[in-house]
Amino acid sequence: IAGPTGGTESKPVGMVCSAVRIGDLTKTYTDTFRGDRETVQLRGASTVLKRLWRLFWNEFYIE
């Protein structure tokens, strides 16, 4: 719910739900960001990409 309207008490403006699946591993996340619509969208996308990178790194990095 990027806003500026449409939020409710249980789903506030700024709420971003995402999931990442790698093989049999599935992780789900719910975050709330402040800012205008574009800022919420950019922060949500950035957060998902950072999490995806960390999951790949931890799952597939071999020393």
mmCIF file of the C-alpha atoms, coordinates in Angstrom:
data_MODEL
# 
_entry.id   MODEL 
# 
loop_
_atom_site.group_PDB 
_atom_site.id 
_atom_site.type_symbol 
_atom_site.label_atom_id 
_atom_site.label_alt_id 
_atom_site.label_comp_id 
_atom_site.label_asym_id 
_atom_site.label_entity_id 
_atom_site.label_seq_id 
_atom_site.pdbx_PDB_ins_code 
_atom_site.Cartn_x 
_atom_site.Cartn_y 
_atom_site.Cartn_z 
_atom_site.occupancy 
_atom_site.B_iso_or_equiv 
_atom_site.pdbx_formal_charge 
_atom_site.auth_seq_id 
_atom_site.auth_comp_id 
_atom_site.auth_asym_id 
_atom_site.auth_atom_id 
_atom_site.pdbx_PDB_model_num 
ATOM 1  C CA . ILE A 1 1  ? 0.000  0.000   0.000  1.00 0.00 ? 1  ILE A CA 1 
ATOM 2  C CA . ALA A 1 2  ? 2.247  2.743   -1.312 1.00 0.00 ? 2  ALA A CA 1 
ATOM 3  C CA . GLY A 1 3  ? -0.181 5.566   -0.638 1.00 0.00 ? 3  GLY A CA 1 
ATOM 4  C CA . PRO A 1 4  ? -0.942 8.332   -0.328 1.00 0.00 ? 4  PRO A CA 1 
ATOM 5  C CA . THR A 1 5  ? -4.401 6.864   0.373  1.00 0.00 ? 5  THR A CA 1 
ATOM 6  C CA . GLY A 1 6  ? -5.922 3.422   0.741  1.00 0.00 ? 6  GLY A CA 1 
ATOM 7  C CA . GLY A 1 7  ? -4.425 2.438   4.063  1.00 0.00 ? 7  GLY A CA 1 
ATOM 8  C CA . THR A 1 8  ? -6.335 0.928   6.955  1.00 0.00 ? 8  THR A CA 1 
ATOM 9  C CA . GLU A 1 9  ? -5.409 0.232   10.564 1.00 0.00 ? 9  GLU A CA 1 
ATOM 10 C CA . SER A 1 10 ? -4.420 -3.346  9.719  1.00 0.00 ? 10 SER A CA 1 
ATOM 11 C CA . LYS A 1 11 ? -2.776 -2.371  6.395  1.00 0.00 ? 11 LYS A CA 1 
ATOM 12 C CA . PRO A 1 12 ? -1.228 1.078   6.837  1.00 0.00 ? 12 PRO A CA 1 
ATOM 13 C CA . VAL A 1 13 ? 0.102  3.262   4.046  1.00 0.00 ? 13 VAL A CA 1 
ATOM 14 C CA . GLY A 1 14 ? 3.744  2.303   3.501  1.00 0.00 ? 14 GLY A CA 1 
ATOM 15 C CA . MET A 1 15 ? 3.210  -1.428  4.094  1.00 0.00 ? 15 MET A CA 1 
ATOM 16 C CA . VAL A 1 16 ? 5.156  -3.651  1.698  1.00 0.00 ? 16 VAL A CA 1 
ATOM 17 C CA . CYS A 1 17 ? 4.797  -7.447  1.720  1.00 0.00 ? 17 CYS A CA 1 
ATOM 18 C CA . SER A 1 18 ? 7.299  -9.555  -0.190 1.00 0.00 ? 18 SER A CA 1 
ATOM 19 C CA . ALA A 1 19 ? 8.550  -13.117 -0.505 1.00 0.00 ? 19 ALA A CA 1 
ATOM 20 C CA . VAL A 1 20 ? 11.719 -14.731 -1.796 1.00 0.00 ? 20 VAL A CA 1 
ATOM 21 C CA . ARG A 1 21 ? 12.009 -18.367 -2.778 1.00 0.00 ? 21 ARG A CA 1 
ATOM 22 C CA . ILE A 1 22 ? 15.276 -20.151 -3.495 1.00 0.00 ? 22 ILE A CA 1 
ATOM 23 C CA . GLY A 1 23 ? 14.870 -23.885 -4.036 1.00 0.00 ? 23 GLY A CA 1 
ATOM 24 C CA . ASP A 1 24 ? 12.982 -25.256 -1.040 1.00 0.00 ? 24 ASP A CA 1 
ATOM 25 C CA . LEU A 1 25 ? 13.620 -22.124 1.062  1.00 0.00 ? 25 LEU A CA 1 
ATOM 26 C CA . THR A 1 26 ? 10.812 -19.549 1.175  1.00 0.00 ? 26 THR A CA 1 
ATOM 27 C CA . LYS A 1 27 ? 11.063 -16.362 3.238  1.00 0.00 ? 27 LYS A CA 1 
ATOM 28 C CA . THR A 1 28 ? 8.233  -13.861 3.669  1.00 0.00 ? 28 THR A CA 1 
ATOM 29 C CA . TYR A 1 29 ? 8.556  -10.286 4.916  1.00 0.00 ? 29 TYR A CA 1 
ATOM 30 C CA . THR A 1 30 ? 6.313  -7.377  5.872  1.00 0.00 ? 30 THR A CA 1 
ATOM 31 C CA . ASP A 1 31 ? 7.869  -3.917  6.169  1.00 0.00 ? 31 ASP A CA 1 
ATOM 32 C CA . THR A 1 32 ? 6.475  -0.439  6.645  1.00 0.00 ? 32 THR A CA 1 
ATOM 33 C CA . PHE A 1 33 ? 8.234  2.531   5.057  1.00 0.00 ? 33 PHE A CA 1 
ATOM 34 C CA . ARG A 1 34 ? 7.631  6.265   5.390  1.00 0.00 ? 34 ARG A CA 1 
ATOM 35 C CA . GLY A 1 35 ? 7.522  8.702   2.529  1.00 0.00 ? 35 GLY A CA 1 
ATOM 36 C CA . ASP A 1 36 ? 5.533  9.445   -0.574 1.00 0.00 ? 36 ASP A CA 1 
ATOM 37 C CA . ARG A 1 37 ? 4.346  6.764   -3.013 1.00 0.00 ? 37 ARG A CA 1 
ATOM 38 C CA . GLU A 1 38 ? 7.555  6.699   -5.065 1.00 0.00 ? 38 GLU A CA 1 
ATOM 39 C CA . THR A 1 39 ? 9.766  6.561   -1.962 1.00 0.00 ? 39 THR A CA 1 
ATOM 40 C CA . VAL A 1 40 ? 7.803  3.629   -0.516 1.00 0.00 ? 40 VAL A CA 1 
ATOM 41 C CA . GLN A 1 41 ? 8.061  1.761   -3.833 1.00 0.00 ? 41 GLN A CA 1 
ATOM 42 C CA . LEU A 1 42 ? 11.808 2.400   -4.161 1.00 0.00 ? 42 LEU A CA 1 
ATOM 43 C CA . ARG A 1 43 ? 12.550 1.439   -0.560 1.00 0.00 ? 43 ARG A CA 1 
ATOM 44 C CA . GLY A 1 44 ? 10.474 -1.717  -0.904 1.00 0.00 ? 44 GLY A CA 1 
ATOM 45 C CA . ALA A 1 45 ? 12.235 -2.768  -4.101 1.00 0.00 ? 45 ALA A CA 1 
ATOM 46 C CA . SER A 1 46 ? 15.658 -1.967  -2.658 1.00 0.00 ? 46 SER A CA 1 
ATOM 47 C CA . THR A 1 47 ? 14.945 -3.987  0.482  1.00 0.00 ? 47 THR A CA 1 
ATOM 48 C CA . VAL A 1 48 ? 13.804 -7.022  -1.527 1.00 0.00 ? 48 VAL A CA 1 
ATOM 49 C CA . LEU A 1 49 ? 16.935 -6.914  -3.695 1.00 0.00 ? 49 LEU A CA 1 
ATOM 50 C CA . LYS A 1 50 ? 19.210 -6.638  -0.633 1.00 0.00 ? 50 LYS A CA 1 
ATOM 51 C CA . ARG A 1 51 ? 17.496 -9.607  1.009  1.00 0.00 ? 51 ARG A CA 1 
ATOM 52 C CA . LEU A 1 52 ? 17.688 -11.648 -2.177 1.00 0.00 ? 52 LEU A CA 1 
ATOM 53 C CA . TRP A 1 53 ? 21.424 -10.917 -2.455 1.00 0.00 ? 53 TRP A CA 1 
ATOM 54 C CA . ARG A 1 54 ? 22.015 -11.944 1.177  1.00 0.00 ? 54 ARG A CA 1 
ATOM 55 C CA . LEU A 1 55 ? 20.051 -15.178 0.757  1.00 0.00 ? 55 LEU A CA 1 
ATOM 56 C CA . PHE A 1 56 ? 21.982 -16.091 -2.414 1.00 0.00 ? 56 PHE A CA 1 
ATOM 57 C CA . TRP A 1 57 ? 25.276 -15.226 -0.728 1.00 0.00 ? 57 TRP A CA 1 
ATOM 58 C CA . ASN A 1 58 ? 24.548 -17.351 2.349  1.00 0.00 ? 58 ASN A CA 1 
ATOM 59 C CA . GLU A 1 59 ? 23.051 -20.240 0.381  1.00 0.00 ? 59 GLU A CA 1 
ATOM 60 C CA . PHE A 1 60 ? 25.538 -20.575 -2.499 1.00 0.00 ? 60 PHE A CA 1 
ATOM 61 C CA . TYR A 1 61 ? 28.823 -18.948 -1.491 1.00 0.00 ? 61 TYR A CA 1 
ATOM 62 C CA . ILE A 1 62 ? 31.599 -21.512 -1.222 1.00 0.00 ? 62 ILE A CA 1 
ATOM 63 C CA . GLU A 1 63 ? 34.983 -20.680 0.307  1.00 0.00 ? 63 GLU A CA 1 
# 
